Amino acid sequence: MATSLKILVCGDIQGNLDTVFSRVQKLLKKGSNFDMLFCVGEFFGDEKSSHENWLSYRNGTKKAPIATYILGANHPDHVAQYDIGSEDGFEFCDNITFLGKKGIFTGSSGLRIAYLSGCESPAGSGPGPKHCFTPGDLQALTVSLNATGNDFGGVDILLTSCWPKGVTLYGNAVNSEKCKGCGSPLVSQLAQALKPRYHFAGLEGVHYERVPYRNHTVLAESSKHATRFIALAPVGNSQKQKYLYAFTITPMQHMNSSELNKQPPDTTECPYKTKNNKPSANNDVGEQFRWNMNYTDQSRNRKRKSDNNNYRPEKKQARPQDWSCWFCLGGEKVDKHLVASVGHLCYVALAKGGLTDNHVLILPIAHHPSSLALPDDTAEEVEKYKHAMKEAFASSGRPCVFFERSFRTDHVQIQVVPLPTGTTSEDVKSAFYAVADGNMDRQGKRSPLELTELPKQTDLKQVTT
């Protein structure tokens, strides 16, 4: 049976060694037999008293109660502390070891811990200050782990002092305005490449535990384990935010795939993949949804018309119109007597031949093929309408279901169908599965449809691109 390890991770110590080790000693006395302590962020302090205290550990007068591993300098004033040994790591004193500038830490248990010390170099790809890392360091680390290979499964833990830039995207809010845009793009690339199960960081002065994010694209890739990012506050911070994190972990190499890859219910998309998956200006999104504003419609022997409307001109986003479309609000084919509400960029209309009473549609005023192709401001107004519809039906005790049909359609239609009082989400899901299972082909033979349930908070752009 695989052995689990009990691990402690600490934020910026900043010379407060006695505070940390006293806390650890109390945990050990209570019977918590931790195997090791890792320190992210800044280890050394600037005060003269903290330097003198550090010397008492160096000369053996004091001793860390547990095997302690630290990262390198994050400030030029502390570089000299590390000049007594190799940048590949060394032992400062009994039970306190510098891991090194970058590398992989492994033990007999099989636990794999990757680490990258310091801050991102402002010098770009060239040699940077001693307390900084460069793209070359990143490449060396990923190559040493063969992280670019198709069979790379990830690491158990990643330790960096810097936050990965953009980590809060899709995640829970961080209680600090500066942290919403802080961090290193190189650390983001490293986290995406190494796929750690846990990623710890410091430096930003706050405690933040992000909800887990997945390391695979739903439907397009086989399932992989999720990543938990945890930032720790400095030791002795005045806000009394968490600076010490304790957890138990079984090395991934000793876990079966179903146990390892189980997705927590609040798992989100990977926050670092957006740039790669976002359609570029030249990406033909229209072809994906069977619509292209520039193609010639052979059946009608003409080009589709387009134009820009004047809604929110400061956004400078295209507002195409097709005057022959059944749903473009300015076209001659729209049944305007069914229109119930018109906003800035969207409108609501009753459905022809609705599935239930009060079945309505939410549609953009301009001509867009699907919700994934909507400009940001239009998508925002769609969400406002959806919220309003939910509240409206809820006032009479009725839930509602939203769905979109994105097949052989040129204009997005968000269907809003009110349901009988007391209907639950499980009832709706069961109904969908029942209809799919009972589907018949044109000859009347049973032909079940295959449905795939996507995890919560799935980014549909990752599924469809």
N, C-alpha and C positions, 0 to 999 in steps of 0.2 A: 504494500500500500504506500502511495506517495506521501512524503513527509511535508507538512505545511510549515511555513516559517512565519514568525511573528516579528514584524518590522516597525520601527519608528522612523518618521521623517520630520525634520525640524526646519523652520524657516530661517530668516536672517538672524544669526546669533549675535553678531556685532560685538563680540568680546564678552558677552554675558554667559560665560561658561558655567559658573557656579549655579546660576539660576536653572539652566537646562539640566545639568547633571544631577542637581538636587531633586528635580522633578522626576527624572528617570530613576534615580535611586529609590524614591518612594514607590514607584510602580513596581520595581523589582522586589521590594520588600513585601508587597501585597500578593506576590506569587505570579506576577506577569513576567514570564521568562522570555523576554525579547532577545532575538538573535543578533540584531545590529541596529545602529542608528545612522541615518544619512542626513547630512546637512546641506540644504540648498541655499542660495542667496549668499550674503556676505558673512563670512565666518569671523574675521578679525574686527576689532573696534578701533576707534581713533583716540580714545581717552588714555592718558598715561596709566591710570589705575588698571585698565583692562590689559594693557601690555604687560604690566608687572604681574598680574594674575596669570597671564598666559605663560610667563616664564616659570611659574611654580608648577605648571603641568609639564613643561619641557624638561625641567631638571628632576622630575619625579617626586617632588614634594606632594603634589596632588595627582590623582589618577582618574581618568574617565571610567565610570562604572560598567561600560559596555563598549564593544568594538564600534568605533565611530569613524565614519568616512565623510570627507568634506570635498567640496568643489574648489576651484581656483579663484584667484582674485577677480573682482568686478570693478576695481577702482585702482588707478595707477599708484596711489599712496600705499597700497597693500601688496604690490608686486614683490617688494623686497623680502617679504615673509616667506615667499616660495622659492627664492633663489638659492636656498641651501640644498636643494635636491633637483632631481630630474623633472622635466615637464610631463614625463610619462607616469609620474606618481612616486611617492616615497612615504616612509613612516616618520612622522614628526616626533612622536614619543609613544610610549606604551598606550595602546588602545586608540590612538588618533592617527589616521592615515589620510594623506592627500591622494585622491583617486587618479588625478592627472588632468591634462588639458582636454583630452577626449579619449574614448575607448569603451570597452565592454568589460564588465565585472561579472565573473561567474564563480560558482562554488561547487562543492561536491553535491549539493542538492539539485543542481541543474537550473537554478534561477539565473536568468540573464538580465543584467542591468546595464543599459547604455547611459553614457553621461557626456555632457559637453559643458565645459567651464567657461565663465566669463561672459562678456557682452559682445554684441555684433560689431565688427570693425567698421568704422566710418570710411576706411580706405578702400572699400569695395573688394575686388579680387586680389589686390596686392597685399604684401605683408602688413599687418596691423600692429598696434601696440600689444605689449605682452599680456595685458588683461583682456584681450579681445580675440574672438574667433573669426574666421574668414570662410568664404565658400569652399576654399581648398580643404579646410578642416572638416567641413560637412561632407564633402565628397570622399575624403579618406575614411571617415567613419562608416558611411553607407557601403563603400566598396569592401571594407574589412568584414562587414557582416553579410556581404552578398545581398544587400537589401533590394537591389534592382532585379533580382532573379524572380521568375514566376513562382518558384516554390518557397519563397521567403515567407515565414509564418508570423513574423513580428518578434517583439521582445516583451519581457514581463514588465519592466519598469524603465522609464526614461527620466533622468535627472538633468535639469537645466536650471541655471539661475534666472535667465530671461524667460518671460512669458512668450508663448507663440503668438504672433500677431493675428488678430481676427478670431481668437478662440471663443469669444462670447457670441459669435454669430450663430443663430438658431437656438442658443442656449438660454439659461435663466439669467436674469439681470445681475450685474456685478455692482456692488455698493461703492462705486467710485467712478466719477466721470472720466478721470484720466486713463483708467484701465480699459475703457471702451475702445480706445485706439492705440493702446500701448503694445509693446512687444516687438519681437524680431521676426521678420519674414523668413529668415534662414531657419529659425527654430520651428516655424510652421512647416516648412519643407521637410525638416528632419522628422518631425512628429508624423507627418503624412507617410513618409517613406518607411519608418521603423515600426509603425503600428503598435505602440506600447499599450499594455493593458492599463497601466497607471502612468501618468505623467505629472511630475512634481516640479514646482518652480517657486521663486521668491521675488525679492527685490522691490516689488510694487507697494509694499506696506499694507496689504489687505489679505484677508482670508477669503478665498472663493473656491467653491466646489461646483464645477460645471456638471450639468446632467450628462450622462454618457453619450458619446457619439459613435456611430457605426463606421467601420473601415471597409465597407463594400457598397456597391451600388445595387440597390434592390432590383431583383429580376434579371439584372445583367451579369452579376457575379455570384459565385457561391458565398454562402454566409461566412463571415469572419467575426472574431471577438470584438467587443466594444472597448472604447477607451474612456477612462475617467481622468479628467484634468483637475488637479488640486493645487491651488496656490496657497501658501502659508504666510501668515503675518510675522513681523519681527518679534523676537523674544522680548517680553516685558513691555509690549506696546500699551499705550495709555487707554486704548479702547477695549482692551482685554479680548482682542480677537484671537482666534485659534492659531497657535504657532507650532503645536506638536500633534502629529497625526499618527495613530496606531492602527495597524491592520494585519490581517493574516492572509497569506497567499500561498497557493500551491503552484509550483513551477508549471508552466504551460505544457512542457514536454511530458509531464506525467498525467495530463488530463485528456479525456476522450473529447472528440470534436463537438458532440452535442452539449456536453457540459461547458466546454470552453466558449463556444459560440452562442450560447443562450443570450438573447437580447433583453435587457431590462425594459420594462414597460414605457419608461420615459426617454428612451434612446432617440437621438435626433440624427440628422444628416451630419456628415463630416464638415466642419466649418471651413476647412482649407481647400475644398474642391470647387468652390463657386467660380473662380476665374476660369478654370479649365472647362467647366461644363456650361458656362454662360454663352449663349449664342453671340458670335461676333457680328459686326456690322455687315459683313459679307456672307454670313451664314444664311442659307436659304431655308429659313424656318417654314416658309410657305409650302415648299414641296413636301415637307414631312406631314403636313396637315391637308395635303391635296389642294393647296391654294397658292397661287403665285400672282402677285399684282402685275407682273411683267409678261406673263405668258399669253399667247393668243388662244382664245377659246374657239376651237375648230367647229364646234357644233353651232356656235352663234356667228362664226366667221367675222369676229371683231375682237379688238383688245378691250379688256375690262377698263373702265374709267376709274380714275382716282383723283382725289382732291384733298386739300387740307381745310379743316374747319378752324374756327377761331376760338375754340374752347381753351382756356388757360394758355395763351400763346407763350408765356414765359417758359413753359416746359420744352418748347420746340420739338415736340414729338409728332410723328406723322399721324394724321387723322383721315385715313382713306375712306372713300365712299364708293359704293356701287349702286347707282340709281335703279338698277333692275332687281336688286336684292329684296327679298320679302321682309327683311328685318332692319335694313338701314333706315333710320327714322325719317330721313329726308326723301326717300324714294317713293315712287307712285304706287308701289304694291303693298305698302304697309296698311294694315287695317287699323286706322287711327282710332276708331271707336272702341278698340280693345285696350288702348293705352290708359294706364291708371296713374302713373307718376313719371315725371321727367326730371332728371337731375342735371348736373353739369355735363357729365360724360356718359351716363347710363340712363336707362329707363326701365319701367316695369309695365308689363302688359298681361292681360288674361290669355291663357292658352286656348287655342281652337281645339274643341273636342278634348277638354281636360280629363285627366285620369280621375280626378275627384272635383267636388265643388271647390272653387277658389284656387284651383291650380293656376299658378302664374309663372311668368318668365322674367328673368333679369337679363337684360341685353345691353351691350355697349351701343352708343349712338353711332359711332364710327364702325367701319367694316373690318373686323378682326376675326380670324379663323377659329381660335380657341382661347381659353383662359390663359394658357401658357404664353400666348403671343401678345397679351394685353400690355400696354404701357403701364408703368408703375402707378401713375395717378388714376388711371381707369380701373386697374385691379383694386386699388384702395377704395374706390367708390363702390365697386361690386361688393366688397366685404361689408361696407356700411349698409348697403341695401339688404344683404343677407342677415345681418344683425337685426335690422329693423323688422324684417319679415318674421324672424324667429320670435321677437317680442310681440309682434302683432298676433300671431297665432297662439302664442302662449297665454295671452290675455283671455282667450276663450278656452283654455285648458287643452289645446291641441299642439302636439309637437309637429315638426315638419322635416322632410328629407330633401336634400339638394343633390342633384346629379346633372352631369353634362354629357351629351352625346357628341363625341368628336370623331365622326366617321362620315365621309362624303357630305360634309357640311361646310359652307363658306362663311357663316356668321355664328359666332359663339352664342349659345343659348343655355343659361343656367336655369334648370327646371326647379321649381319650388312646389312641392306637393304636400299639403297638410294631411295629417294622419288622424285616425280616430283617437279620442282621449284614452290615455293609458297605454298607448303603444310605446314599447321600449326599443332601444337600439338593437337589442338582441332579436326582437321580433322582426325588425326590418332586415337584419342580416339573414335570418332563417328564411324569410320570404324570398330574398334574392337567390339563395342557394336552392330552394325548392323549385323556383321557376327555371333556373339553369339546369337542374337535374331532369326536369320534365320536358325540356325543349324537344321539338319534333322537326324533322327536315321536311322538304317539300313533298316527299312521298308519304308523309305520315309516319315515318319510322322514328323511333326514339333516338335522339342525337344530343346527349347532354353537353352543355357548355362548361368549359373550364373557367372557374373564377379564381383569382389570386387576391388574397387579402393583404394589403400593404400595411407595414407597421405604422404606428401613429407618428405624426410629424415628418412623414416621408416627403422629400422634395420631389415633386412630379417631374421636374425638369431633368433630374438624374435618371428617372425611370424611362423617359421617352427619348432622351438624346443619346 
